[in-house]
Amino acid sequence: MTLVKWEPFRDLITMQERMSRLFDETLSRVWKEEGLQRGLWSPPVDVVDREHEVLLKMDLPEMSQSEIDIKVEENTLTIKGERKFIKETPEENYIQIERPYGGFHRQFTLPKRIDQDKIKASYKDGVLYVVLPKKEEVYPKQVSIEVK
């Protein structure tokens, strides 16, 4: 007969790992379902710094222009809206839904060099373009000195 050293904590650690895995799987599933119901999503944004402007490009597929709200208050640009889930026909049976639906809310702090009065937005092919023009920089004027 061989002797095996009994390690009481090994069983406890194994059980703890199983419970952790169970909680992780359950909570991730609940959060995913709640996110779909509550509409917690954040559309992806590209920010491009150009010579005379900063450009924001935000992906908002299958949304109309009227569902998007853009405001500027005290150096903060806020973009919000809602992407609604609409079944094309009642007979559709979705097996899986991965695309986000519901409301979204994004905020961006504007640097002082942005001219807030000249911000413009356009929407084309599911992409929102927000152009943030930079203020013209005031350079010191060079004065030449005449020698007499």
Rosetta silent file (secondary structure, phi, psi, omega in degrees, C-alpha in Angstrom):
SEQUENCE: MTLVKWEPFRDLITMQERMSRLFDETLSRVWKEEGLQRGLWSPPVDVVDREHEVLLKMDLPEMSQSEIDIKVEENTLTIKGERKFIKETPEENYIQIERPYGGFHRQFTLPKRIDQDKIKASYKDGVLYVVLPKKEEVYPKQVSIEVK
SCORE:     score description
SCORE:     0.000 S_00000001
   1 L     0.000  134.521  178.956    0.000    0.000    0.000 S_00000001
   2 L   -98.456  145.419  178.929    1.304    3.442   -0.928 S_00000001
   3 L   -92.046  133.186  177.751    0.910    6.404    1.263 S_00000001
   4 L  -117.453  128.718 -179.091   -0.565    9.567   -0.262 S_00000001
   5 L   -72.932  127.827 -179.371   -0.130   12.831    1.483 S_00000001
   6 L   -86.719  126.521  178.192   -3.477   14.399    2.160 S_00000001
   7 L  -118.283   98.887 -175.605   -3.682   18.100    1.280 S_00000001
   8 H   -64.097  -28.625 -177.257   -6.959   19.512    2.555 S_00000001
   9 H   -77.830  -20.709  178.501   -6.436   22.879    0.876 S_00000001
  10 H   -62.885  -45.423  177.322   -6.045   21.355   -2.602 S_00000001
  11 H   -64.299  -37.846  179.431   -9.711   20.326   -2.626 S_00000001
  12 H   -66.045  -41.760  178.924  -10.700   23.722   -1.288 S_00000001
  13 H   -65.689  -41.734  177.740   -8.722   25.532   -4.006 S_00000001
  14 H   -61.144  -43.775  179.567  -10.250   23.338   -6.705 S_00000001
  15 H   -65.810  -38.260  178.655  -13.724   24.073   -5.413 S_00000001
  16 H   -64.465  -41.159  178.325  -12.932   27.809   -5.260 S_00000001
  17 H   -63.521  -40.932  177.917  -11.736   27.779   -8.888 S_00000001
  18 H   -64.390  -42.687  178.972  -14.945   26.026   -9.991 S_00000001
  19 H   -65.257  -41.235  178.134  -17.113   28.519   -8.113 S_00000001
  20 H   -61.243  -44.786  178.524  -15.198   31.465   -9.580 S_00000001
  21 H   -61.666  -42.389  179.095  -15.641   30.091  -13.082 S_00000001
  22 H   -62.248  -45.767  178.653  -19.366   29.552  -12.434 S_00000001
  23 H   -64.181  -43.483  179.576  -19.821   33.136  -11.163 S_00000001
  24 H   -59.701  -45.998 -179.413  -17.818   34.584  -14.074 S_00000001
  25 H   -64.831  -43.710 -178.393  -19.888   32.701  -16.646 S_00000001
  26 H   -67.176  -47.807 -178.116  -23.194   33.578  -14.979 S_00000001
  27 H   -66.520  -39.089  179.336  -22.406   37.254  -14.410 S_00000001
  28 H   -64.284  -36.537  177.792  -21.012   37.787  -17.904 S_00000001
  29 H   -67.681  -42.299  179.261  -24.209   36.288  -19.344 S_00000001
  30 H   -64.798  -45.623 -179.904  -26.389   38.497  -17.105 S_00000001
  31 H   -62.650  -38.682  179.667  -24.396   41.635  -17.941 S_00000001
  32 H   -63.926  -44.789  179.572  -24.610   40.840  -21.637 S_00000001
  33 H   -66.921  -41.838  179.017  -28.388   40.393  -21.458 S_00000001
  34 H   -65.516  -38.194  178.480  -28.860   43.527  -19.332 S_00000001
  35 H   -60.615  -38.829  178.423  -26.673   45.507  -21.719 S_00000001
  36 H   -67.884  -40.995 -177.855  -28.946   44.489  -24.583 S_00000001
  37 H   -74.198  -44.040 -176.419  -32.082   45.410  -22.653 S_00000001
  38 H   -81.013  -18.221  179.271  -30.842   48.625  -21.114 S_00000001
  39 L    79.482   34.755  178.580  -29.020   49.752  -24.228 S_00000001
  40 L   -85.626   99.342  176.720  -25.618   50.245  -22.686 S_00000001
  41 L  -148.175  161.365 -177.068  -23.299   50.581  -25.636 S_00000001
  42 L  -134.384  110.247 -178.402  -20.639   52.917  -26.854 S_00000001
  43 L   -65.747  144.272  179.750  -20.154   53.449  -30.588 S_00000001
  44 L   -69.854  145.334 -177.518  -16.534   53.362  -31.772 S_00000001
  45 E  -132.970  135.749  169.146  -14.913   56.716  -32.597 S_00000001
  46 E  -104.250  135.997  176.640  -11.819   57.686  -34.571 S_00000001
  47 E  -117.692  121.638 -176.520  -10.252   61.057  -33.708 S_00000001
  48 E  -117.383  123.964  177.823   -8.031   62.571  -36.388 S_00000001
  49 E   -94.466  114.786  178.702   -5.868   65.634  -35.719 S_00000001
  50 L  -108.686  176.544 -175.433   -5.424   67.651  -38.904 S_00000001
  51 L   -60.687  -46.873 -174.964   -3.616   70.906  -39.529 S_00000001
  52 L  -112.206    3.132 -177.026   -6.646   73.199  -39.174 S_00000001
  53 E  -159.566  164.983  170.664   -9.217   70.903  -37.534 S_00000001
  54 E  -115.729  133.759 -177.475   -9.906   67.831  -35.461 S_00000001
  55 E  -115.405  128.723  172.784  -12.228   65.250  -37.030 S_00000001
  56 E  -105.168  130.774  175.411  -14.382   62.765  -35.123 S_00000001
  57 E  -121.119  116.810 -175.681  -15.712   59.773  -37.052 S_00000001
  58 E  -119.645  128.047  178.545  -18.332   57.743  -35.178 S_00000001
  59 E   -79.598  117.597  178.242  -19.897   54.523  -36.482 S_00000001
  60 L  -136.405   67.127 -176.263  -23.691   54.666  -36.128 S_00000001
  61 L   -67.007  149.847  177.497  -25.064   52.149  -38.639 S_00000001
  62 L    57.625   31.826  174.702  -28.767   51.908  -39.351 S_00000001
  63 L  -117.602  149.472  175.185  -29.555   55.156  -37.554 S_00000001
  64 L   -95.829  161.122 -177.977  -31.265   58.178  -39.006 S_00000001
  65 H   -59.947  -33.329 -178.360  -29.984   61.696  -38.573 S_00000001
  66 H   -70.888  -15.282  179.903  -32.995   62.554  -36.389 S_00000001
  67 H   -89.661    1.250 -176.984  -31.975   59.889  -33.816 S_00000001
  68 E  -114.377  131.748 -178.946  -28.634   61.610  -33.131 S_00000001
  69 E  -121.581  126.956 -179.682  -28.260   64.594  -30.789 S_00000001
  70 E  -123.714  128.223  178.847  -25.080   66.718  -30.658 S_00000001
  71 E  -136.614  151.500  173.716  -24.508   69.487  -28.101 S_00000001
  72 E  -125.191  122.167  177.113  -21.591   71.643  -26.973 S_00000001
  73 E  -140.073  125.322  174.383  -21.591   73.046  -23.448 S_00000001
  74 L    44.797   61.181  177.441  -18.644   74.481  -21.541 S_00000001
  75 L    63.348   21.503  177.401  -15.851   72.781  -23.510 S_00000001
  76 E  -126.021  123.272  174.808  -17.722   69.451  -23.624 S_00000001
  77 E   -95.251  125.080 -179.784  -19.016   67.869  -26.817 S_00000001
  78 E  -118.487  127.363  175.772  -21.858   65.434  -26.134 S_00000001
  79 E  -122.283  123.257  179.140  -23.161   62.989  -28.720 S_00000001
  80 E  -142.757  163.220  179.853  -26.109   60.818  -27.787 S_00000001
  81 E   177.064 -169.777  179.664  -28.871   58.890  -29.446 S_00000001
  82 E  -144.557  129.911  174.736  -30.686   55.596  -29.651 S_00000001
  83 E  -102.475  115.445 -174.564  -30.405   52.725  -32.073 S_00000001
  84 L   -90.622  143.074  175.650  -33.700   50.849  -32.073 S_00000001
  85 L   -88.451  117.144 -178.648  -34.060   47.127  -32.639 S_00000001
  86 L  -125.604  121.803  175.051  -36.668   46.606  -35.337 S_00000001
  87 L   -75.005  132.284  178.591  -37.652   43.184  -36.634 S_00000001
  88 L   -64.713  -46.464  177.021  -38.063   43.276  -40.404 S_00000001
  89 L  -137.058  152.149 -178.944  -40.846   40.685  -40.275 S_00000001
  90 L   -66.165  -18.622 -177.484  -42.561   38.982  -37.329 S_00000001
  91 L   -80.417   -8.422 -177.302  -41.520   35.563  -38.644 S_00000001
  92 L   -66.397  132.817  177.329  -37.808   36.247  -38.124 S_00000001
  93 L  -117.476  102.040 -179.976  -36.219   33.973  -35.570 S_00000001
  94 L   -75.062  131.691  175.535  -32.948   35.377  -34.380 S_00000001
  95 L   -89.307  -37.119 -178.957  -30.468   32.770  -33.255 S_00000001
  96 L  -150.549  140.237  176.788  -27.945   35.295  -32.005 S_00000001
  97 L  -126.167  113.271 -179.209  -27.879   39.083  -31.645 S_00000001
  98 L  -111.650  -21.771 -178.714  -24.442   40.635  -31.225 S_00000001
  99 L   -74.720  137.027 -176.332  -24.943   44.125  -32.610 S_00000001
 100 L   -76.318  145.826  176.556  -25.707   46.656  -29.877 S_00000001
 101 L  -134.569  162.081  178.829  -29.058   48.428  -29.633 S_00000001
 102 E   108.148 -166.312 -177.161  -30.497   51.044  -27.333 S_00000001
 103 E   -80.499  154.850  174.185  -29.257   54.393  -26.168 S_00000001
 104 E  -138.916  160.550 -177.725  -25.685   55.627  -26.183 S_00000001
 105 E  -153.660  115.499  178.090  -23.959   58.664  -24.716 S_00000001
 106 E  -122.797  140.246  177.151  -20.422   59.848  -25.517 S_00000001
 107 E  -128.190  143.064  179.417  -18.673   62.948  -24.172 S_00000001
 108 E  -132.814  130.567  175.585  -15.458   64.593  -25.308 S_00000001
 109 E   -83.131  125.164 -177.110  -13.614   67.414  -23.558 S_00000001
 110 L   -88.060  134.215  175.306  -12.676   70.018  -26.138 S_00000001
 111 L   -68.673  160.154 -177.966   -9.256   71.622  -25.989 S_00000001
 112 L   -64.213  -21.120 -176.933   -9.152   75.425  -25.796 S_00000001
 113 L   -78.704   -1.653  179.271   -7.795   75.620  -29.323 S_00000001
 114 E   -87.595  132.517  176.130  -11.164   74.448  -30.797 S_00000001
 115 L   -86.160   97.934 -173.164  -13.482   77.172  -32.176 S_00000001
 116 H   -64.974  -25.760 -179.039  -16.787   75.991  -30.699 S_00000001
 117 H   -73.834  -14.289 -175.724  -18.876   78.398  -32.802 S_00000001
 118 H  -112.991   14.446  179.625  -17.756   76.745  -36.051 S_00000001
 119 L   -67.680  135.269  179.282  -18.311   73.049  -35.220 S_00000001
 120 E  -131.087  151.545  178.918  -20.107   71.209  -38.019 S_00000001
 121 E  -134.667  147.595  174.207  -21.506   67.687  -38.318 S_00000001
 122 E  -143.032  161.494 -176.202  -22.587   65.516  -41.223 S_00000001
 123 E  -137.211  123.867 -178.294  -23.883   61.976  -41.534 S_00000001
 124 E  -149.539  131.809  175.823  -23.248   59.652  -44.456 S_00000001
 125 L    53.118   39.138  177.175  -23.411   55.858  -44.909 S_00000001
 126 L    79.903   10.181  178.991  -23.803   55.181  -41.183 S_00000001
 127 E  -120.962  127.212  175.536  -20.837   57.338  -40.153 S_00000001
 128 E   -91.678  127.179  178.057  -21.198   60.595  -38.212 S_00000001
 129 E  -111.000  122.777  176.463  -18.504   63.164  -39.047 S_00000001
 130 E  -119.124  117.751 -179.069  -17.955   66.008  -36.570 S_00000001
 131 E   -99.139  122.338 -179.898  -15.492   68.684  -37.696 S_00000001
 132 E  -111.513   94.994 -177.775  -13.935   70.703  -34.882 S_00000001
 133 E   -67.573  142.406  176.537  -12.105   73.669  -36.441 S_00000001
 134 E   -84.526  146.419  176.188   -9.050   74.958  -34.638 S_00000001
 135 L   -67.842  148.113  175.481   -8.858   78.637  -33.735 S_00000001
 136 L   -69.084  128.723 -179.473   -6.465   80.696  -35.746 S_00000001
 137 L   -75.732  139.165  178.521   -3.341   81.071  -33.728 S_00000001
 138 L   -94.099  114.577  179.213   -2.268   84.595  -33.012 S_00000001
 139 L   -97.022  148.043  176.555    1.395   84.955  -33.743 S_00000001
 140 L   -63.581  138.426  179.905    3.412   87.897  -32.508 S_00000001
 141 L   -81.064  130.473  178.537    3.820   90.463  -35.243 S_00000001
 142 L   -83.845  126.395  178.548    7.390   91.024  -36.281 S_00000001
 143 L  -111.065  126.588  178.822    8.285   94.701  -36.450 S_00000001
 144 L   -85.089  148.686 -178.438   11.340   95.661  -38.404 S_00000001
 145 L  -106.681  126.558  177.791   13.617   98.352  -37.048 S_00000001
 146 L   -89.355  139.948  177.118   14.891  101.026  -39.365 S_00000001
 147 L   -98.439  127.397 -179.586   18.387  102.333  -38.829 S_00000001
 148 L  -115.276    0.000    0.000   18.708  106.133  -39.259 S_00000001
